[in-house]
Amino acid sequence: MTRDEKRARALNVPISVDDIINLPMDEFNERLSKFDLSEAQLSLIRDIRRRGKNKVSDATPIAKIFILDVREFFLGRGESSHSGR
C-alpha cells in the first residue's frame, strides 16, 4: 500500500487513489460532488491528484525530448536541408 493510499484510508476518502489520479477532470469533479468531504479530505485528494499527475508527466521525458527534437529539426537547424524541396 502506498503512502497516499494509507493517508486516504486514514481519512476515509471514499474514492480510490487510482481514480483520484486517472479520472478525467469532469468525472473527477462529478465524483467529488457526490460526497460531503471535509477540508482535510479535499486537501489530501487535491495533493494526491497533483502528485499523481506530476508522476505521469515525469515518467515520459523521452516523449518530451522527442517532440522538442522534432520541433527543432523543422523550425531550427534542420530547416536548410528542407529548403530545396
N, CA, C and O of each residue as an XYZ file, in Angstrom:
340
protein
N       0.851     -1.174      0.000
C       0.000      0.000      0.000
C       0.901      1.243      0.000
O       1.848      1.336      0.782
N       0.593      2.187     -0.883
C       1.403      3.401     -0.990
C       1.096      4.368      0.145
O       0.104      4.223      0.859
N       1.956      5.339      0.291
C       1.764      6.377      1.306
C       0.425      7.102      1.095
O      -0.308      7.355      2.050
N       0.119      7.432     -0.163
C      -1.153      8.107     -0.453
C      -2.348      7.224     -0.132
O      -3.357      7.707      0.384
N      -2.245      5.945     -0.429
C      -3.338      5.023     -0.110
C      -3.542      4.929      1.396
O      -4.678      4.883      1.868
N      -2.447      4.902      2.151
C      -2.558      4.858      3.613
C      -3.211      6.122      4.151
O      -4.076      6.052      5.024
N      -2.803      7.271      3.638
C      -3.384      8.542      4.088
C      -4.860      8.639      3.717
O      -5.682      9.091      4.515
N      -5.186      8.211      2.502
C      -6.585      8.251      2.061
C      -7.446      7.334      2.931
O      -8.563      7.692      3.306
N      -6.928      6.168      3.242
C      -7.658      5.229      4.089
C      -7.835      5.810      5.496
O      -8.909      5.690      6.085
N      -6.787      6.439      6.036
C      -6.843      7.023      7.382
C      -7.893      8.126      7.486
O      -8.506      8.311      8.537
N      -8.096      8.861      6.383
C      -9.095      9.934      6.368
C     -10.439      9.484      5.792
O     -11.335     10.300      5.577
N     -10.570      8.181      5.546
C     -11.812      7.619      4.997
C     -12.235      8.293      3.688
O     -13.405      8.629      3.503
N     -11.281      8.484      2.793
C     -11.583      9.055      1.489
C     -12.339      7.999      0.686
O     -11.848      6.883      0.519
N     -13.532      8.340      0.186
C     -14.390      7.346     -0.468
C     -14.074      7.074     -1.943
O     -14.860      6.423     -2.632
N     -12.948      7.560     -2.423
C     -12.558      7.384     -3.822
C     -11.173      6.743     -3.837
O     -10.314      7.108     -3.034
N     -10.952      5.808     -4.728
C      -9.641      5.153     -4.786
C      -8.574      6.131     -5.277
O      -8.865      7.065     -6.024
N      -7.353      5.901     -4.852
C      -6.238      6.740     -5.280
C      -6.088      6.650     -6.793
O      -5.800      7.654     -7.445
N      -6.276      5.471     -7.354
C      -6.201      5.306     -8.801
C      -7.216      6.201     -9.516
O      -6.881      6.847    -10.509
N      -8.452      6.242     -9.017
C      -9.468      7.108     -9.615
C      -9.133      8.582     -9.420
O      -9.327      9.393    -10.326
N      -8.633      8.924     -8.246
C      -8.265     10.319     -7.972
C      -7.261     10.805     -9.016
O      -7.361     11.930     -9.507
N      -6.315      9.968     -9.344
C      -5.255     10.355    -10.279
C      -5.704     10.272    -11.734
O      -5.383     11.154    -12.532
N      -6.440      9.229    -12.085
C      -6.651      8.929    -13.501
C      -7.985      9.345    -14.108
O      -8.111      9.377    -15.332
N      -8.975      9.661    -13.296
C     -10.254     10.063    -13.883
C     -10.109     11.379    -14.644
O      -9.383     12.268    -14.200
N     -10.788     11.517    -15.778
C     -10.815     12.817    -16.453
C     -11.419     13.869    -15.515
O     -12.219     13.534    -14.641
N     -11.047     15.105    -15.691
C     -11.431     16.176    -14.777
C     -12.942     16.236    -14.548
O     -13.376     16.382    -13.405
N     -13.748     16.128    -15.592
C     -15.203     16.198    -15.427
C     -15.723     15.070    -14.539
O     -16.524     15.302    -13.634
N     -15.263     13.850    -14.805
C     -15.701     12.714    -13.986
C     -15.184     12.835    -12.558
O     -15.884     12.495    -11.604
N     -13.962     13.318    -12.419
C     -13.366     13.524    -11.099
C     -14.212     14.501    -10.285
O     -14.557     14.216     -9.138
N     -14.546     15.646    -10.868
C     -15.353     16.650    -10.164
C     -16.758     16.129     -9.862
O     -17.303     16.392     -8.790
N     -17.339     15.394    -10.803
C     -18.657     14.815    -10.587
C     -18.631     13.822     -9.420
O     -19.529     13.815     -8.578
N     -17.601     12.997     -9.385
C     -17.457     12.023     -8.306
C     -17.291     12.727     -6.959
O     -17.890     12.315     -5.966
N     -16.482     13.785     -6.924
C     -16.283     14.529     -5.674
C     -17.583     15.138     -5.172
O     -17.835     15.176     -3.968
N     -18.405     15.613     -6.098
C     -19.640     16.291     -5.709
C     -20.659     15.344     -5.065
O     -21.611     15.802     -4.433
N     -20.471     14.055     -5.217
C     -21.403     13.085     -4.649
C     -21.184     12.847     -3.157
O     -22.000     12.206     -2.495
N     -20.069     13.370     -2.635
C     -19.731     13.134     -1.237
C     -19.629     14.443     -0.471
O     -19.284     15.480     -1.037
N     -19.930     14.386      0.807
C     -19.750     15.535      1.695
C     -18.374     15.382      2.338
O     -18.232     14.761      3.391
N     -17.371     15.955      1.691
C     -15.983     15.758      2.115
C     -15.511     16.893      3.021
O     -15.892     18.049      2.841
N     -14.681     16.544      3.989
C     -14.103     17.551      4.879
C     -12.989     18.293      4.148
O     -12.531     17.857      3.092
N     -12.558     19.413      4.716
C     -11.445     20.154      4.136
C     -10.185     19.299      4.101
O      -9.427     19.353      3.132
N      -9.956     18.516      5.144
C      -8.777     17.643      5.197
C      -8.819     16.608      4.072
O      -7.803     16.336      3.434
N     -10.003     16.032      3.834
C     -10.142     15.059      2.747
C      -9.914     15.719      1.389
O      -9.193     15.184      0.547
N     -10.533     16.887      1.178
C     -10.368     17.591     -0.097
C      -8.915     17.977     -0.338
O      -8.409     17.855     -1.454
N      -8.258     18.437      0.699
C      -6.856     18.829      0.580
C      -5.990     17.625      0.200
O      -5.133     17.721     -0.678
N      -6.219     16.506      0.862
C      -5.467     15.300      0.543
C      -5.754     14.840     -0.885
O      -4.832     14.471     -1.612
N      -7.009     14.859     -1.287
C      -7.387     14.447     -2.645
C      -6.691     15.327     -3.681
O      -6.168     14.817     -4.672
N      -6.680     16.645     -3.462
C      -6.008     17.555     -4.401
C      -4.512     17.253     -4.468
O      -3.921     17.239     -5.548
N      -3.906     17.012     -3.305
C      -2.475     16.692     -3.263
C      -2.171     15.385     -3.990
O      -1.201     15.297     -4.743
N      -2.996     14.382     -3.765
C      -2.803     13.084     -4.420
C      -2.912     13.245     -5.930
O      -2.090     12.709     -6.673
N      -3.919     13.979     -6.388
C      -4.114     14.162     -7.830
C      -2.929     14.915     -8.437
O      -2.418     14.528     -9.488
N      -2.495     15.986     -7.777
C      -1.371     16.761     -8.285
C      -0.098     15.909     -8.357
O       0.586     15.890     -9.380
N       0.208     15.213     -7.276
C       1.410     14.371     -7.270
C       1.315     13.254     -8.309
O       2.296     12.933     -8.980
N       0.133     12.673     -8.430
C      -0.058     11.601     -9.408
C       0.112     12.090    -10.830
O       0.746     11.422    -11.647
N      -0.445     13.246    -11.134
C      -0.292     13.816    -12.481
C       1.162     14.175    -12.746
O       1.653     13.990    -13.860
N       1.856     14.687    -11.730
C       3.276     15.011    -11.896
C       4.102     13.761    -12.148
O       5.036     13.787    -12.949
N       3.770     12.668    -11.475
C       4.492     11.416    -11.697
C       4.309     10.936    -13.124
O       5.262     10.484    -13.759
N       3.093     11.029    -13.629
C       2.818     10.615    -15.006
C       3.603     11.497    -15.970
O       4.191     11.003    -16.931
N       3.610     12.790    -15.714
C       4.339     13.718    -16.573
C       5.840     13.466    -16.521
O       6.514     13.479    -17.550
N       6.355     13.240    -15.330
C       7.785     12.983    -15.162
C       8.209     11.646    -15.756
O       9.383     11.453    -16.072
N       7.287     10.743    -15.908
C       7.610      9.412    -16.417
C       7.771      9.383    -17.927
O       8.158      8.356    -18.486
N       7.479     10.492    -18.598
C       7.538     10.497    -20.060
C       8.511     11.538    -20.614
O       8.171     12.234    -21.571
N       9.704     11.667    -20.046
C      10.621     12.692    -20.572
C      11.114     12.383    -21.979
O      11.423     13.306    -22.733
N      11.196     11.109    -22.352
C      11.664     10.755    -23.694
C      10.718     11.320    -24.745
O      11.165     11.827    -25.775
N       9.426     11.238    -24.495
C       8.453     11.788    -25.444
C       8.625     13.294    -25.557
O       8.537     13.848    -26.653
N       8.868     13.959    -24.437
C       9.064     15.414    -24.465
C      10.322     15.764    -25.245
O      10.319     16.704    -26.040
N      11.390     15.020    -25.024
C      12.639     15.269    -25.735
C      12.444     15.054    -27.226
O      12.931     15.837    -28.041
N      11.733     13.992    -27.581
C      11.475     13.713    -28.992
C      10.702     14.854    -29.639
O      11.041     15.285    -30.741
N       9.672     15.346    -28.967
C       8.867     16.451    -29.505
C       9.735     17.684    -29.703
O       9.650     18.348    -30.735
N      10.570     17.990    -28.715
C      11.458     19.146    -28.836
C      12.444     18.962    -29.983
O      12.713     19.912    -30.718
N      12.986     17.758    -30.148
C      13.917     17.489    -31.244
C      13.243     17.654    -32.602
O      13.837     18.213    -33.524
N      12.022     17.175    -32.730
C      11.292     17.302    -33.994
C      11.013     18.765    -34.297
O      11.180     19.208    -35.433
N      10.590     19.516    -33.289
C      10.337     20.959    -33.488
C      11.615     21.671    -33.917
O      11.608     22.483    -34.842
N      12.703     21.358    -33.236
C      13.969     21.996    -33.565
C      14.392     21.649    -34.986
O      14.909     22.496    -35.715
N      14.167     20.402    -35.370
C      14.540     19.977    -36.716
C      13.793     20.777    -37.770
O      14.391     21.269    -38.727
N      12.475     20.904    -37.590
C      11.672     21.575    -38.605
C      11.695     23.089    -38.502
O      11.528     23.777    -39.508
N      11.897     23.618    -37.306
C      11.854     25.063    -37.125
C      13.222     25.689    -36.969
O      13.381     26.903    -37.101
N      14.202     24.862    -36.688
C      15.530     25.404    -36.397
C      16.563     24.963    -37.391
O      16.454     25.229    -38.588
N      17.563     24.290    -36.888
C      18.744     23.962    -37.690
C      18.469     23.053    -38.878
O      19.226     23.098    -39.847
N      17.427     22.231    -38.856
C      17.144     21.321    -39.962
C      16.438     22.000    -41.107
O      16.218     21.381    -42.148
N      16.081     23.240    -40.945
C      15.316     23.986    -41.923
C      16.035     24.074    -43.289
O      15.399     23.950    -44.335
N      17.348     24.284    -43.266
C      18.086     24.467    -44.525
C      18.082     23.201    -45.373
O      18.113     23.289    -46.600
N      18.045     22.045    -44.759
C      18.071     20.813    -45.540
C      16.749     20.554    -46.254
O      16.700     19.745    -47.181
N      15.689     21.219    -45.841
C      14.383     21.056    -46.483
C      14.049     22.210    -47.420
O      13.010     22.171    -48.080
N      14.889     23.231    -47.500
C      14.525     24.422    -48.255
C      14.550     24.193    -49.765
O      13.934     24.964    -50.501
N      15.236     23.165    -50.250
C      15.316     22.935    -51.666
C      14.126     22.192    -52.225
O      14.053     21.994    -53.438
N      13.204     21.779    -51.406
C      12.056     20.996    -51.873
C      10.914     21.843    -52.310
O       9.881     21.319    -52.727
